[in-house]
Amino acid sequence: MMNELEKELAAQIIGELNLEDVELKTVSAATPLYADGFGLDSIDILEIALLISKKYGFELRSDNPDNEKIFATLGALSAYVAAHRTR
């Protein structure tokens, strides 16, 4: 069961990146952003970081040592956004 922010982020990721192979109903908080989950690559992650900065009012920096954890799963990204958002 996903919370509202997880659902919102999943829908934005799927929509912004035109992920035709990923359906919202198959996604959970545990879904990895890389590999067998959303299947994102580093360019996709940059696009997601830009989307998040515009929508939620804070910057995700490429030099953040926690990026591997932040972008591990939808739930991890959602938790980070929830803790840092200004909008």
N, C-alpha and C positions, 0 to 999 in steps of 0.2 A: 504494500500500500504506500503510495507516494503522497507527500504533503503538497500543498498548493504551489509552493515555490519550485519544488522538484518538477511538478507537472508543467509549470510555466517555462522553466528552463529547457526541459525536454522538447516541448513544442517549438520553442525559439530555435534550438539547435537543429531540429529536423527541418523546420521551415527555412531558416537562413541559409543552411548548407544544402538544401534540396536533397535530403537523404531519403530517396525513394525506397530504399531497402529496409528502412527502420520505421516501424509502426509504433505510435504512442502506446498502444495497448500492450506491447511486448516489452516495454521499458520499465525498469524499477530503479530504486535508489542505488541498488548494487550494480547496475549496468556500467561496465567500464566505458570510458570515453574513447580509449584507443582499442585497437585489435577487434576482438569478437563482439564488442558492445556496439557503440555507435560507429566504430571503424574510422575514427578521426586520425588525421596526421598533424604534423606540427603547424602547417599552414592553416588548417581548420581551427586549431587551438588559438592561433593568433586572431582569427576572425571572431571566435567566441569571446576572447578577451576584449576585443574592441566593442562588440555588442554589449557586453556586461558593463563596460565603463560608461557607455552612453546611456544605458537604461537604468543602471543602479547607482551611478554617481561615484564610483571609485575605480582606481586603476589597478589592473593586474599586471605586475611587472615581470618581464622575462628573466630578471636576475634574482627573483625571489627563490631562496633555497628550498622552500616548501612546495614549489610548483608540482613536483612529482606526486605529492599527496593531494594537493588541491585538485588536480586534474585526473586523479585516479578513477573516480566513479562519479556518476551524476549526483549521488548523495553527498560526497565530499565537496564537490563544487557548490552545491546548494547550501551546505552548511557554512562554507566560506563566504558566499554572497550574503547570507543572512546575517553573519557576524560583522560584515564590513560595509554594507549598503548604506547610502545616505539618502536614497529615494525609495 
